[in-house]
Amino acid sequence: MKKNYLLVIGAAVMLFVGMSSCSSDSENEGSAEPSNFHVRNVANSGCKTWVGAREVTRSLDATREYIEYKALADGYLSLNHVNAMFNCEPGELKMQATVSGNEIRIIETEKQSLANCICNYDLYCEVGPLGNGNYTVIICRDSYEGEYARFNISYKSGLNDKFDFNINNDDYNYVKTFSGNNQEDLIGTWHLLSSMGGWSPRVDYSPGEITVTFTRNGEMKVVNKREGQQPFPTATYKYSFVEIEKSIFTGKPETVLSIDNGGSYAELYRFSFDNEQGVLYLSQEAYDGMGYSLKKLAQ
């Protein structure tokens, strides 16, 4: 009888432990009270480095984009968005935030875009208070739906980490991977090497003279240092991928790059990638259309 009694106790203990472990899993999801949640100590560095008509070539390390985050003693989370790109004359840079369950959305906005150049800024804020647990942090631009990046954190005392835009690639699903070995994609900064179209001669460009940056949220940021701003001016454009029924190059259905330059219609480009040379080729889907070659900035 004694042995049976001990077996019953052992089974009950194991059942209790199992139930506790199951409940602890759900408790790992962090939570915050929306009515008490707010942003404080918002600040920015001002323009650190600008990209415009007289800019000298800068190293990638000087403009590498990442977010430093850490837990503060009073339940707040600090975030420092290093080298966020905005207009040189943004009027005012704002950071706002909202929380829903364990999802934290932070929106970064500029009031206006008055200059023909782009600056790198460090944007800082603190959000909370938060309970211990797991959260998804989503960085947005212009609206809470304009997702720019997302990453997961486990909030607790001592948290001190970094999200690196060049390393963390969980949110690359928006971009179609087009290299042969699936290791390269459109995201990143490219130097324009050359352009040619119709009967016009080929034009070659110096490294850094014109750069094109494709971001995760469908933005194409162009920085043009040339007089006359040819072949396309410094600006931020929208890009996406669309399916066309028939390419003028192959005569078959194809996925092409659609670039909205603010005109009455978007321009469509067939794209291909030289994996060995790290060169992107864009060919406009139009007879006598423009073609471009771009080389990715070394990382």
N, C-alpha and C positions, 0 to 999 in steps of 0.2 A: 504493500500500500504506500509506503513511503516513497519508493521509486516512482510509482505512478503519479504521486502528488508533485514530485519534483519535475517530472516531465510536463505536467500541466502548467506549472509556473514558468518553466523554460519556454513553452510554446506561447504563453501569454506575453512574456517579455519580448520575444521575437516579433509577435504581431504588433505590439505597441511601438517597437523600434521601427518596424516597417511603415506603420501609419505615420509616425513622426517624420520619417524621411520624406514621405510623399507630401505631407503638408508643408515641409520646409522648402520643397521645390517651388511651390506656388508662392510662398512668402519671399522668395528671392527676387520676385518682380517688384521693383521699386515703385513708390507712390508719392504723390505730393498733392496738397490741397489747392485746387485751382484758385480759390478765393484769396489764399494767402501768398500764392506764387507771384513773384515779380522780379524785375531786373533792377540792378543797382550798379553804381560806380562805372557807368558807361564812359569810355574814353577812347581816343585814337591818337596815333603818333603824329598825325599830319603827314604830308607827302614825304616819303623817304627817298624814293628814286622815281624819276619821271621818264616816260618813254615818248619822245616826240621828234621834231624835225632836226634837232641838234644833239641828240643823245649819242653818247659813245657806247660801244658794245659792252654789255655787262656780263659777268659770269652767272651761271645758273644758280650757284650756291647763294649768291647775294639776293636772289629773288625767289628762292624755293618757298613753296606755300605749305604751311602746316598749321595745326591748331594745338596749342598747349592747354591742358586742362588739369585741374587738381581740386581736391576736396578741401574746403575751409572749415575752421573750427566750429562755426555756428550753423552748419548744415547747408551752406551754399556751395555752389560749384563755380569756379572761375574758369573763363575761357579767353584765350588770347589768340586771335586769328592773325597769324603772321603773314605778311605780304599778300593781303587781299587787294585785288586790283579794282580801282574805281577811277572816275574821271579826275583830272588835275584840279578842276574847279567844281566840286560836287555840291557846293552850297552848304550842306550839312549831311554828315553821315550818322545814321541812326541804327540802333540795335534794339529790337523788341523781342519778346518771347511769350510763349504760351505752353501750357502743359496739359496733357490729356492721358490719364493713366500713367504709364511709364514712358510716354513719348514726349520729348521736349523739342519744340520747334523754335528756332531763333532766326529772325528775319533781319537782314542787313540791307539798308536802302540808302541811296544818295538822292538828295532833293532835286538836283539838276545836273546837266552835263553841258557845261559852257565852253570847255576848252577842247582843242584838237590834240589831246594827249591823254595818257593814262598814268596813274600813279600807283605805287605800292604803299599800302597802309598797314599798320598793326591795329586791329580793333579789339578792344578789351571790354568784358562785362562779367558780372556775377549774377547767377540765377539761383532761385531757391525760395524757401527752404525745401530740402529733399530728405526723404527717409532712406535708410540703407537699402540697397538692392540694385537690380539691373535696369538700365535705361537705354533708350535709343535717342541719340542727339541728332537732329536734322537741321542743317544750315540751309536757309532759304534766301533767295534774292527777289526783291521787288514785291513779292507776295508770299503768303504762307504756303502756297501751292508750288512756287517756283523753286523746287528742290535743287540745291547745289552740291550737297554732300551729306552723307550720314555715317555714323559710327556708333558702336555700342560701348557702354561703360558699366562698370560695377561700382556704384557709389558706396564708399565707406571711408573711415578715417585713414589717412595716409595715401589716398589715391593721388597719383601724380604721373601723368602719362602724356602721350602726344599722338595725334592723328596726322600722318604725312600723306598729302595728296598724291605724291609720286610713288608711294609704296602701297598704301591701302587701295585695292582696286575692287572691292566687293560691289561697288555701285557702278561698274562699267557697262552694265547690261544695256544701257541706252545706246551705246556705240556698237556698230557692227564691226567685229574683228575681221580684217581682210588680208592678213599676211598668211603665208603658207604654213608657218609653224605655230600660229595662234599666240605669238608672244608680243606682237606689236599691234597697236591700234591708233586711232586717230587722235586720241587725247594727248595734249602736249603742245610744245612750241616748235614751229618749223621756220627755217629760213627760206625765202623765195630764191630759187637759183636762177630761173629763166622763165620767159614767157614768149609765146609766138602764136599768131593767129592770122587766118586768111592769107593775104599776100604780103603781110608785113614781115620784116626780118625778125630774127630771133634777138631778144634782148636779155643779156646776162646781168645779174645783180651781185653785189658784194655781200658776203656773209653779214647778217645783222642789219643790212640796209632796209629790208622789209621783212617783218616777222608776222607769222600767223599763228595764233594760239586757239586751239579747239578745247573748250571746256566741257565738263560733264553734263552741264544743264543745257546744252544745245546752243551755246554762244561761240561765235568765231570772232576773236579780237584781232584786228589788224593794226599794226604800227608801221607807218610808212615815213621814212626820213627824206624821201626824194622831193625835190622841187616839182611842183605840179601834181604831186600825189598820184602818179601813174604807176601801175595799171589799176590800182584801187586805193582809195584814201584811208587814212587812219579813222577807224570807226569800229563799232561792235555790231556784228550781223548775227542773224539767226540761221542755224543750219538744222537739217533733218535728213532722214533717209526715206526715199520713196521708191515704189515699184513702178516701172514703166513697161508698157506692153511690147515696145520694139525699140531697140537702140539703133542709132544710125551707124554705129560701128560694127555691130554683130548681127543686126536684124532679128535679135531674140529678146525676150523679156529680161530685164536686168534691174538690180538695185543700184540706184544712183544717189549722189549727194545733191541735195537741194539747198541752195544758198539764197536767202532773202536779203537783198541789198537795199531794201527800202523802196524799190521801184514798183511798177504796176504788176510785175510777175517775178517769181523766183527763177533763178538760173539753175539749170541741171547740169551736173558734171559726172561723167564716168570716172571712176577712180581705180587705180592699180598701184601696187606697191612692189618696189625692188627690195627684197628682203636683205640681200647682201650689202647693198649700198645705203640702205635706210632712206630711200627716196620715195616720195609720194608723187604720183602723176595724176593731174586733173585734166580731163578733156571735155570741153563744153559740148553738150548734146545739141549741136547746131552746125549746119554746113558753114564752113569758113569761120567756125567758132574759135575761141581762145583755148590755148593749152598752157598748163603751168607745171613746172617741176619744183618740188620743195624737199629740203633735207632736214631731218629732225635734229633739233638741238641736242647735243651730247648730254647724257645724264649719268 
